[in-house]
Amino acid sequence: MSSKTAPVTLRAFLHDAATRVEARIKEVLKQPAPNAEKLFEAMRYAALGPGKRLRPALVYASAKVFYGVDFDPAKCDATAAALECIHAYSLVHDDLPAMDNDDLRRGRPTCHIAFDEATAILAGDALQTQAFELLLADNTEPALKLQLLQELTTASGSRGMVAGQAIDLDSVNKTLTLEQLEPMHRLKTGMLICASARMGALLGGANSVQLQTISHYAQAIGLAFQVQDDILDITADTEVLGKPQGADALLNKPTYVSLLGVDGAREKLQGLHNQALDALVTLPGDTSLLRELTDYIVQRSH
């Protein structure tokens, strides 16, 4: 992942990012608290199962733009692992019977099915706090560490991801307009994706103007991720998706497809794709990885 070597392919970059993050998470979850082996097993099941590791990849790719030839991925490991822990916790809770009541996630039983509902709730709770332990224990300079903590708390809390989830649950069996749907997804899905890119940029030394540009980029890909999810929920098979096909329609959730149709949702996706790429034009350094990640997000099959 070093900038001093020849350019790597996106596939190799994603593999390297995932390997680094999984190694850090395995390390912090290796030794269970006494008599809490089941809890830690569930935490590992949720955080280390199959997944794209997109949010950690964004941390590394964004940091690399600003570090340039001095890029050291080790400086990003704790932040990347923290974001993956938050994401994993959100999926565990999202799948619970009181939420979306899903039995399948990433091609295997959801955490509450593999263990039990109470253990899944506690595993999600513990992964959330583990994220902040990771950031606090890292040797990042204190002022920067405080910025990273602020980014993560804002993105994942009651004015970010959790707010979006609450709005989503309250929208079941309701008719939303596009103007109502978009803010919900900018919170539920987009905030953590945006935080990933911003936290990477902060680690790389981005200034305030560059941070704002990264925000515009990440807001576009965050919404694009959700639009593609809505398209795949209708067009992809359960085996490819790794979760039940048509789950949103079954729950009567408003989606971009239900409001715009498949063709309209694809047009929306293309517009967001273009917005993201346009935002990268003004950034210094090599933005090729961020561009490739953008293509990956809008072209993925699961």
C-alpha positions, 0 to 999 in steps of 0.5 A: 500500500506504499506510495513508494512502490508501483501503483497497485490495482484496486483489487490488491488495495482492497485486499491489503486494506481488509487484511490490515483491518482484520488483523487489528480487530483480531488483535483487540478481540483475541483475549476475551474478558473472563467468562465472556467467551460467548460475547467475544465469539459473537463480536468476532463473528460480526466484525470479521465475517465476509464483507467489503471493508469499504469504509476502512478502504476509504480511510486508507485511500483518502489518507494516501492522497494527502500523505503522498510518498510519505504514506504509512498505512500503519498510521490509519489502522486504528481509525480504519478498524474503529469504523469497521467496528461501528459498521459491524455493530450497526448491521448486527442491530439492523438485523434484529427482530425488532428492526429489519428482522433479517435471517441472512447477512453476507451469505450466512446467518445473522448474529442473532440467529447464529447466537441468540438475540440477547448476545447479538444486542450485547455484541453490537453494544460492545463493538460500538464501544470497542471503536472508541477504545481503538481510537483512544488507545492509538498513539495519534497526536492528542489534538488529531485524536480528538478530531477523529473522535468527534468525526466518529461520534457525530457520524454514528450517533443521534445526529448521524447513522442512528438518526437515519435508522430511526427515520427509516424504521418510522417510514415503513408503510409510509409514502415518502417523497424523494426530498424526504428519502434523501436526507434519511439515507444521507444520515443512515448510510452516508454519514459513516461513509463520509466520516471514513473519507474525512478521517482519512483526510485528517490523518493525511494532513488535509487542510480545511478547504481540502476537507470540505472537498473530500466531504462533497466527494464522500457525500456523493458516494455515500448516497450512491452506495444506497441507490445501488443497494436499492437497485440490487435489492430488486435486480440481484439474486439472494445468493449474490446479494448475501441477504434476502432479495426483495427485503425492502419491498417485503417490509414496504420500505420506501426506496429510490427504486420504488420512487423513481423506478429502476431506470430512474434510480440508475440515472440518479446513480450516474449523476452521483457518480459524476458528482463524486468524480468532479469533486476530486478534480481540485484535490492535490496528489494522486486521487486514482484510488478514490476514483476507482473506489467510486467506480466500484461502489456504483458497479458492484453486484452485492 
